[in-house]
Amino acid sequence: MGCCNQPPKGGSTEIKPLLKAFGVMLAVILLIAWIFG
């Protein structure tokens, strides 16, 4: 995932919000899995 989804050099500033959104999404998925699991 890391090597294929990296933006071009001009868009390097967009990596941090992307990681943050991915982390939030992962946390939500884990929470839902924990509630229903």
mmCIF entry with sequence, helices, sheets and N, C-alpha, C, O atoms, coordinates in Angstrom:
data_MODEL
# 
_entry.id   MODEL 
# 
_entity.id                         1 
_entity.type                       polymer 
_entity.pdbx_number_of_molecules   1 
# 
_entity_poly.entity_id                      1 
_entity_poly.type                           'polypeptide(L)' 
_entity_poly.nstd_linkage                   no 
_entity_poly.nstd_monomer                   no 
_entity_poly.pdbx_seq_one_letter_code       MGCCNQPPKGGSTEIKPLLKAFGVMLAVILLIAWIFG 
_entity_poly.pdbx_seq_one_letter_code_can   MGCCNQPPKGGSTEIKPLLKAFGVMLAVILLIAWIFG 
_entity_poly.pdbx_strand_id                 A 
# 
loop_
_entity_poly_seq.entity_id 
_entity_poly_seq.num 
_entity_poly_seq.mon_id 
_entity_poly_seq.hetero 
1 1  MET n 
1 2  GLY n 
1 3  CYS n 
1 4  CYS n 
1 5  ASN n 
1 6  GLN n 
1 7  PRO n 
1 8  PRO n 
1 9  LYS n 
1 10 GLY n 
1 11 GLY n 
1 12 SER n 
1 13 THR n 
1 14 GLU n 
1 15 ILE n 
1 16 LYS n 
1 17 PRO n 
1 18 LEU n 
1 19 LEU n 
1 20 LYS n 
1 21 ALA n 
1 22 PHE n 
1 23 GLY n 
1 24 VAL n 
1 25 MET n 
1 26 LEU n 
1 27 ALA n 
1 28 VAL n 
1 29 ILE n 
1 30 LEU n 
1 31 LEU n 
1 32 ILE n 
1 33 ALA n 
1 34 TRP n 
1 35 ILE n 
1 36 PHE n 
1 37 GLY n 
# 
_struct_asym.id          A 
_struct_asym.entity_id   1 
# 
loop_
_struct_conf.conf_type_id 
_struct_conf.id 
_struct_conf.pdbx_PDB_helix_id 
_struct_conf.beg_label_comp_id 
_struct_conf.beg_label_asym_id 
_struct_conf.beg_label_seq_id 
_struct_conf.pdbx_beg_PDB_ins_code 
_struct_conf.end_label_comp_id 
_struct_conf.end_label_asym_id 
_struct_conf.end_label_seq_id 
_struct_conf.pdbx_end_PDB_ins_code 
_struct_conf.beg_auth_comp_id 
_struct_conf.beg_auth_asym_id 
_struct_conf.beg_auth_seq_id 
_struct_conf.end_auth_comp_id 
_struct_conf.end_auth_asym_id 
_struct_conf.end_auth_seq_id 
_struct_conf.pdbx_PDB_helix_class 
_struct_conf.details 
_struct_conf.pdbx_PDB_helix_length 
HELX_P HELX_P1 AA1 LYS A 9  ? GLU A 14 ? LYS A 9  GLU A 14 5 ? 6  
HELX_P HELX_P2 AA2 ILE A 15 ? PHE A 36 ? ILE A 15 PHE A 36 1 ? 22 
# 
_struct_conf_type.id          HELX_P 
_struct_conf_type.criteria    ? 
_struct_conf_type.reference   ? 
# 
loop_
_atom_site.group_PDB 
_atom_site.id 
_atom_site.type_symbol 
_atom_site.label_atom_id 
_atom_site.label_alt_id 
_atom_site.label_comp_id 
_atom_site.label_asym_id 
_atom_site.label_entity_id 
_atom_site.label_seq_id 
_atom_site.pdbx_PDB_ins_code 
_atom_site.Cartn_x 
_atom_site.Cartn_y 
_atom_site.Cartn_z 
_atom_site.occupancy 
_atom_site.B_iso_or_equiv 
_atom_site.pdbx_formal_charge 
_atom_site.auth_seq_id 
_atom_site.auth_comp_id 
_atom_site.auth_asym_id 
_atom_site.auth_atom_id 
_atom_site.pdbx_PDB_model_num 
ATOM 1   N N  . MET A 1 1  ? 0.835   -1.201  0.000  1.00 0.00 ? 1  MET A N  1 
ATOM 2   C CA . MET A 1 1  ? 0.000   0.000   0.000  1.00 0.00 ? 1  MET A CA 1 
ATOM 3   C C  . MET A 1 1  ? 0.872   1.254   0.000  1.00 0.00 ? 1  MET A C  1 
ATOM 4   O O  . MET A 1 1  ? 0.539   2.252   -0.639 1.00 0.00 ? 1  MET A O  1 
ATOM 5   N N  . GLY A 1 2  ? 1.986   1.194   0.720  1.00 0.00 ? 2  GLY A N  1 
ATOM 6   C CA . GLY A 1 2  ? 2.827   2.375   0.866  1.00 0.00 ? 2  GLY A CA 1 
ATOM 7   C C  . GLY A 1 2  ? 3.435   2.834   -0.453 1.00 0.00 ? 2  GLY A C  1 
ATOM 8   O O  . GLY A 1 2  ? 3.413   4.023   -0.773 1.00 0.00 ? 2  GLY A O  1 
ATOM 9   N N  . CYS A 1 3  ? 3.984   1.876   -1.227 1.00 0.00 ? 3  CYS A N  1 
ATOM 10  C CA . CYS A 1 3  ? 4.723   2.282   -2.415 1.00 0.00 ? 3  CYS A CA 1 
ATOM 11  C C  . CYS A 1 3  ? 3.800   2.659   -3.568 1.00 0.00 ? 3  CYS A C  1 
ATOM 12  O O  . CYS A 1 3  ? 4.158   3.490   -4.402 1.00 0.00 ? 3  CYS A O  1 
ATOM 13  N N  . CYS A 1 4  ? 2.639   2.066   -3.621 1.00 0.00 ? 4  CYS A N  1 
ATOM 14  C CA . CYS A 1 4  ? 1.764   2.275   -4.778 1.00 0.00 ? 4  CYS A CA 1 
ATOM 15  C C  . CYS A 1 4  ? 0.895   3.524   -4.643 1.00 0.00 ? 4  CYS A C  1 
ATOM 16  O O  . CYS A 1 4  ? 0.518   4.124   -5.650 1.00 0.00 ? 4  CYS A O  1 
ATOM 17  N N  . ASN A 1 5  ? 0.575   3.921   -3.416 1.00 0.00 ? 5  ASN A N  1 
ATOM 18  C CA . ASN A 1 5  ? -0.375  5.015   -3.221 1.00 0.00 ? 5  ASN A CA 1 
ATOM 19  C C  . ASN A 1 5  ? 0.298   6.330   -2.850 1.00 0.00 ? 5  ASN A C  1 
ATOM 20  O O  . ASN A 1 5  ? -0.377  7.272   -2.435 1.00 0.00 ? 5  ASN A O  1 
ATOM 21  N N  . GLN A 1 6  ? 1.628   6.407   -2.996 1.00 0.00 ? 6  GLN A N  1 
ATOM 22  C CA . GLN A 1 6  ? 2.294   7.665   -2.668 1.00 0.00 ? 6  GLN A CA 1 
ATOM 23  C C  . GLN A 1 6  ? 1.998   8.704   -3.746 1.00 0.00 ? 6  GLN A C  1 
ATOM 24  O O  . GLN A 1 6  ? 2.106   8.413   -4.937 1.00 0.00 ? 6  GLN A O  1 
ATOM 25  N N  . PRO A 1 7  ? 1.628   9.904   -3.336 1.00 0.00 ? 7  PRO A N  1 
ATOM 26  C CA . PRO A 1 7  ? 1.360   10.971  -4.303 1.00 0.00 ? 7  PRO A CA 1 
ATOM 27  C C  . PRO A 1 7  ? 2.660   11.444  -4.943 1.00 0.00 ? 7  PRO A C  1 
ATOM 28  O O  . PRO A 1 7  ? 3.736   11.134  -4.433 1.00 0.00 ? 7  PRO A O  1 
ATOM 29  N N  . PRO A 1 8  ? 2.590   12.184  -6.045 1.00 0.00 ? 8  PRO A N  1 
ATOM 30  C CA . PRO A 1 8  ? 3.795   12.776  -6.635 1.00 0.00 ? 8  PRO A CA 1 
ATOM 31  C C  . PRO A 1 8  ? 4.440   13.771  -5.684 1.00 0.00 ? 8  PRO A C  1 
ATOM 32  O O  . PRO A 1 8  ? 3.833   14.165  -4.689 1.00 0.00 ? 8  PRO A O  1 
ATOM 33  N N  . LYS A 1 9  ? 5.677   14.181  -5.988 1.00 0.00 ? 9  LYS A N  1 
ATOM 34  C CA . LYS A 1 9  ? 6.436   15.037  -5.069 1.00 0.00 ? 9  LYS A CA 1 
ATOM 35  C C  . LYS A 1 9  ? 5.684   16.321  -4.719 1.00 0.00 ? 9  LYS A C  1 
ATOM 36  O O  . LYS A 1 9  ? 5.808   16.825  -3.603 1.00 0.00 ? 9  LYS A O  1 
ATOM 37  N N  . GLY A 1 10 ? 4.911   16.848  -5.658 1.00 0.00 ? 10 GLY A N  1 
ATOM 38  C CA . GLY A 1 10 ? 4.173   18.080  -5.397 1.00 0.00 ? 10 GLY A CA 1 
ATOM 39  C C  . GLY A 1 10 ? 3.080   17.900  -4.361 1.00 0.00 ? 10 GLY A C  1 
ATOM 40  O O  . GLY A 1 10 ? 2.688   18.863  -3.701 1.00 0.00 ? 10 GLY A O  1 
ATOM 41  N N  . GLY A 1 11 ? 2.575   16.664  -4.206 1.00 0.00 ? 11 GLY A N  1 
ATOM 42  C CA . GLY A 1 11 ? 1.458   16.422  -3.304 1.00 0.00 ? 11 GLY A CA 1 
ATOM 43  C C  . GLY A 1 11 ? 1.870   15.767  -2.001 1.00 0.00 ? 11 GLY A C  1 
ATOM 44  O O  . GLY A 1 11 ? 1.058   15.113  -1.347 1.00 0.00 ? 11 GLY A O  1 
ATOM 45  N N  . SER A 1 12 ? 3.151   15.943  -1.613 1.00 0.00 ? 12 SER A N  1 
ATOM 46  C CA . SER A 1 12 ? 3.652   15.256  -0.423 1.00 0.00 ? 12 SER A CA 1 
ATOM 47  C C  . SER A 1 12 ? 2.973   15.748  0.851  1.00 0.00 ? 12 SER A C  1 
ATOM 48  O O  . SER A 1 12 ? 2.961   15.036  1.855  1.00 0.00 ? 12 SER A O  1 
ATOM 49  N N  . THR A 1 13 ? 2.406   16.955  0.824  1.00 0.00 ? 13 THR A N  1 
ATOM 50  C CA . THR A 1 13 ? 1.752   17.492  2.016  1.00 0.00 ? 13 THR A CA 1 
ATOM 51  C C  . THR A 1 13 ? 0.429   16.787  2.290  1.00 0.00 ? 13 THR A C  1 
ATOM 52  O O  . THR A 1 13 ? -0.120  16.897  3.387  1.00 0.00 ? 13 THR A O  1 
ATOM 53  N N  . GLU A 1 14 ? -0.086  16.065  1.298  1.00 0.00 ? 14 GLU A N  1 
ATOM 54  C CA . GLU A 1 14 ? -1.388  15.418  1.471  1.00 0.00 ? 14 GLU A CA 1 
ATOM 55  C C  . GLU A 1 14 ? -1.271  14.061  2.161  1.00 0.00 ? 14 GLU A C  1 
ATOM 56  O O  . GLU A 1 14 ? -2.282  13.405  2.413  1.00 0.00 ? 14 GLU A O  1 
ATOM 57  N N  . ILE A 1 15 ? -0.049  13.639  2.466  1.00 0.00 ? 15 ILE A N  1 
ATOM 58  C CA . ILE A 1 15 ? 0.139   12.300  3.050  1.00 0.00 ? 15 ILE A CA 1 
ATOM 59  C C  . ILE A 1 15 ? -0.358  12.264  4.491  1.00 0.00 ? 15 ILE A C  1 
ATOM 60  O O  . ILE A 1 15 ? -0.960  11.272  4.902  1.00 0.00 ? 15 ILE A O  1 
ATOM 61  N N  . LYS A 1 16 ? -0.120  13.322  5.271  1.00 0.00 ? 16 LYS A N  1 
ATOM 62  C CA . LYS A 1 16 ? -0.485  13.281  6.685  1.00 0.00 ? 16 LYS A CA 1 
ATOM 63  C C  . LYS A 1 16 ? -1.993  13.220  6.903  1.00 0.00 ? 16 LYS A C  1 
ATOM 64  O O  . LYS A 1 16 ? -2.444  12.387  7.689  1.00 0.00 ? 16 LYS A O  1 
ATOM 65  N N  . PRO A 1 17 ? -2.796  14.059  6.249  1.00 0.00 ? 17 PRO A N  1 
ATOM 66  C CA . PRO A 1 17 ? -4.264  13.937  6.398  1.00 0.00 ? 17 PRO A CA 1 
ATOM 67  C C  . PRO A 1 17 ? -4.766  12.591  5.900  1.00 0.00 ? 17 PRO A C  1 
ATOM 68  O O  . PRO A 1 17 ? -5.723  12.042  6.446  1.00 0.00 ? 17 PRO A O  1 
ATOM 69  N N  . LEU A 1 18 ? -4.127  12.060  4.869  1.00 0.00 ? 18 LEU A N  1 
ATOM 70  C CA . LEU A 1 18 ? -4.524  10.759  4.335  1.00 0.00 ? 18 LEU A CA 1 
ATOM 71  C C  . LEU A 1 18 ? -4.279  9.678   5.379  1.00 0.00 ? 18 LEU A C  1 
ATOM 72  O O  . LEU A 1 18 ? -5.133  8.819   5.602  1.00 0.00 ? 18 LEU A O  1 
ATOM 73  N N  . LEU A 1 19 ? -3.110  9.721   6.018  1.00 0.00 ? 19 LEU A N  1 
ATOM 74  C CA . LEU A 1 19 ? -2.795  8.751   7.069  1.00 0.00 ? 19 LEU A CA 1 
ATOM 75  C C  . LEU A 1 19 ? -3.752  8.898   8.233  1.00 0.00 ? 19 LEU A C  1 
ATOM 76  O O  . LEU A 1 19 ? -4.184  7.906   8.819  1.00 0.00 ? 19 LEU A O  1 
ATOM 77  N N  . LYS A 1 20 ? -4.085  10.142  8.571  1.00 0.00 ? 20 LYS A N  1 
ATOM 78  C CA . LYS A 1 20 ? -5.001  10.392  9.682  1.00 0.00 ? 20 LYS A CA 1 
ATOM 79  C C  . LYS A 1 20 ? -6.384  9.821   9.372  1.00 0.00 ? 20 LYS A C  1 
ATOM 80  O O  . LYS A 1 20 ? -6.997  9.168   10.217 1.00 0.00 ? 20 LYS A O  1 
ATOM 81  N N  . ALA A 1 21 ? -6.864  10.070  8.170  1.00 0.00 ? 21 ALA A N  1 
ATOM 82  C CA . ALA A 1 21 ? -8.173  9.549   7.771  1.00 0.00 ? 21 ALA A CA 1 
ATOM 83  C C  . ALA A 1 21 ? -8.161  8.024   7.750  1.00 0.00 ? 21 ALA A C  1 
ATOM 84  O O  . ALA A 1 21 ? -9.135  7.383   8.143  1.00 0.00 ? 21 ALA A O  1 
ATOM 85  N N  . PHE A 1 22 ? -7.049  7.446   7.287  1.00 0.00 ? 22 PHE A N  1 
ATOM 86  C CA . PHE A 1 22 ? -6.939  5.989   7.249  1.00 0.00 ? 22 PHE A CA 1 
ATOM 87  C C  . PHE A 1 22 ? -6.943  5.421   8.663  1.00 0.00 ? 22 PHE A C  1 
ATOM 88  O O  . PHE A 1 22 ? -7.569  4.393   8.922  1.00 0.00 ? 22 PHE A O  1 
ATOM 89  N N  . GLY A 1 23 ? -6.245  6.092   9.578  1.00 0.00 ? 23 GLY A N  1 
ATOM 90  C CA . GLY A 1 23 ? -6.214  5.644   10.974 1.00 0.00 ? 23 GLY A CA 1 
ATOM 91  C C  . GLY A 1 23 ? -7.584  5.721   11.623 1.00 0.00 ? 23 GLY A C  1 
ATOM 92  O O  . GLY A 1 23 ? -7.973  4.818   12.363 1.00 0.00 ? 23 GLY A O  1 
ATOM 93  N N  . VAL A 1 24 ? -8.315  6.789   11.352 1.00 0.00 ? 24 VAL A N  1 
ATOM 94  C CA . VAL A 1 24 ? -9.669  6.939   11.898 1.00 0.00 ? 24 VAL A CA 1 
ATOM 95  C C  . VAL A 1 24 ? -10.588 5.860   11.350 1.00 0.00 ? 24 VAL A C  1 
ATOM 96  O O  . VAL A 1 24 ? -11.376 5.269   12.089 1.00 0.00 ? 24 VAL A O  1 
ATOM 97  N N  . MET A 1 25 ? -10.484 5.606   10.046 1.00 0.00 ? 25 MET A N  1 
ATOM 98  C CA . MET A 1 25 ? -11.301 4.576   9.424  1.00 0.00 ? 25 MET A CA 1 
ATOM 99  C C  . MET A 1 25 ? -11.000 3.207   10.027 1.00 0.00 ? 25 MET A C  1 
ATOM 100 O O  . MET A 1 25 ? -11.909 2.427   10.307 1.00 0.00 ? 25 MET A O  1 
ATOM 101 N N  . LEU A 1 26 ? -9.712  2.928   10.221 1.00 0.00 ? 26 LEU A N  1 
ATOM 102 C CA . LEU A 1 26 ? -9.307  1.654   10.814 1.00 0.00 ? 26 LEU A CA 1 
ATOM 103 C C  . LEU A 1 26 ? -9.843  1.530   12.234 1.00 0.00 ? 26 LEU A C  1 
ATOM 104 O O  . LEU A 1 26 ? -10.311 0.464   12.633 1.00 0.00 ? 26 LEU A O  1 
ATOM 105 N N  . ALA A 1 27 ? -9.773  2.623   13.000 1.00 0.00 ? 27 ALA A N  1 
ATOM 106 C CA . ALA A 1 27 ? -10.270 2.607   14.378 1.00 0.00 ? 27 ALA A CA 1 
ATOM 107 C C  . ALA A 1 27 ? -11.774 2.348   14.407 1.00 0.00 ? 27 ALA A C  1 
ATOM 108 O O  . ALA A 1 27 ? -12.260 1.597   15.253 1.00 0.00 ? 27 ALA A O  1 
ATOM 109 N N  . VAL A 1 28 ? -12.514 2.970   13.485 1.00 0.00 ? 28 VAL A N  1 
ATOM 110 C CA . VAL A 1 28 ? -13.968 2.772   13.418 1.00 0.00 ? 28 VAL A CA 1 
ATOM 111 C C  . VAL A 1 28 ? -14.295 1.323   13.067 1.00 0.00 ? 28 VAL A C  1 
ATOM 112 O O  . VAL A 1 28 ? -15.192 0.721   13.657 1.00 0.00 ? 28 VAL A O  1 
ATOM 113 N N  . ILE A 1 29 ? -13.563 0.773   12.107 1.00 0.00 ? 29 ILE A N  1 
ATOM 114 C CA . ILE A 1 29 ? -13.789 -0.624  11.714 1.00 0.00 ? 29 ILE A CA 1 
ATOM 115 C C  . ILE A 1 29 ? -13.497 -1.559  12.884 1.00 0.00 ? 29 ILE A C  1 
ATOM 116 O O  . ILE A 1 29 ? -14.260 -2.491  13.137 1.00 0.00 ? 29 ILE A O  1 
ATOM 117 N N  . LEU A 1 30 ? -12.404 -1.320  13.594 1.00 0.00 ? 30 LEU A N  1 
ATOM 118 C CA . LEU A 1 30 ? -12.058 -2.157  14.743 1.00 0.00 ? 30 LEU A CA 1 
ATOM 119 C C  . LEU A 1 30 ? -13.112 -2.038  15.832 1.00 0.00 ? 30 LEU A C  1 
ATOM 120 O O  . LEU A 1 30 ? -13.466 -3.030  16.469 1.00 0.00 ? 30 LEU A O  1 
ATOM 121 N N  . LEU A 1 31 ? -13.611 -0.831  16.048 1.00 0.00 ? 31 LEU A N  1 
ATOM 122 C CA . LEU A 1 31 ? -14.637 -0.614  17.069 1.00 0.00 ? 31 LEU A CA 1 
ATOM 123 C C  . LEU A 1 31 ? -15.912 -1.379  16.717 1.00 0.00 ? 31 LEU A C  1 
ATOM 124 O O  . LEU A 1 31 ? -16.497 -2.045  17.571 1.00 0.00 ? 31 LEU A O  1 
ATOM 125 N N  . ILE A 1 32 ? -16.335 -1.282  15.471 1.00 0.00 ? 32 ILE A N  1 
ATOM 126 C CA . ILE A 1 32 ? -17.536 -2.002  15.024 1.00 0.00 ? 32 ILE A CA 1 
ATOM 127 C C  . ILE A 1 32 ? -17.330 -3.511  15.147 1.00 0.00 ? 32 ILE A C  1 
ATOM 128 O O  . ILE A 1 32 ? -18.229 -4.232  15.580 1.00 0.00 ? 32 ILE A O  1 
ATOM 129 N N  . ALA A 1 33 ? -16.141 -3.985  14.763 1.00 0.00 ? 33 ALA A N  1 
ATOM 130 C CA . ALA A 1 33 ? -15.846 -5.415  14.866 1.00 0.00 ? 33 ALA A CA 1 
ATOM 131 C C  . ALA A 1 33 ? -15.858 -5.857  16.326 1.00 0.00 ? 33 ALA A C  1 
ATOM 132 O O  . ALA A 1 33 ? -16.302 -6.961  16.640 1.00 0.00 ? 33 ALA A O  1 
ATOM 133 N N  . TRP A 1 34 ? -15.370 -4.993  17.218 1.00 0.00 ? 34 TRP A N  1 
ATOM 134 C CA . TRP A 1 34 ? -15.343 -5.327  18.646 1.00 0.00 ? 34 TRP A CA 1 
ATOM 135 C C  . TRP A 1 34 ? -16.756 -5.366  19.219 1.00 0.00 ? 34 TRP A C  1 
ATOM 136 O O  . TRP A 1 34 ? -17.075 -6.226  20.040 1.00 0.00 ? 34 TRP A O  1 
ATOM 137 N N  . ILE A 1 35 ? -17.602 -4.432  18.784 1.00 0.00 ? 35 ILE A N  1 
ATOM 138 C CA . ILE A 1 35 ? -18.981 -4.375  19.291 1.00 0.00 ? 35 ILE A CA 1 
ATOM 139 C C  . ILE A 1 35 ? -19.768 -5.598  18.829 1.00 0.00 ? 35 ILE A C  1 
ATOM 140 O O  . ILE A 1 35 ? -20.491 -6.205  19.620 1.00 0.00 ? 35 ILE A O  1 
ATOM 141 N N  . PHE A 1 36 ? -19.634 -5.964  17.555 1.00 0.00 ? 36 PHE A N  1 
ATOM 142 C CA . PHE A 1 36 ? -20.419 -7.071  17.010 1.00 0.00 ? 36 PHE A CA 1 
ATOM 143 C C  . PHE A 1 36 ? -19.722 -8.420  17.150 1.00 0.00 ? 36 PHE A C  1 
ATOM 144 O O  . PHE A 1 36 ? -20.347 -9.469  16.989 1.00 0.00 ? 36 PHE A O  1 
ATOM 145 N N  . GLY A 1 37 ? -18.425 -8.389  17.452 1.00 0.00 ? 37 GLY A N  1 
ATOM 146 C CA . GLY A 1 37 ? -17.673 -9.632  17.567 1.00 0.00 ? 37 GLY A CA 1 
ATOM 147 C C  . GLY A 1 37 ? -17.844 -10.259 18.922 1.00 0.00 ? 37 GLY A C  1 
ATOM 148 O O  . GLY A 1 37 ? -17.275 -11.318 19.189 1.00 0.00 ? 37 GLY A O  1 
# 
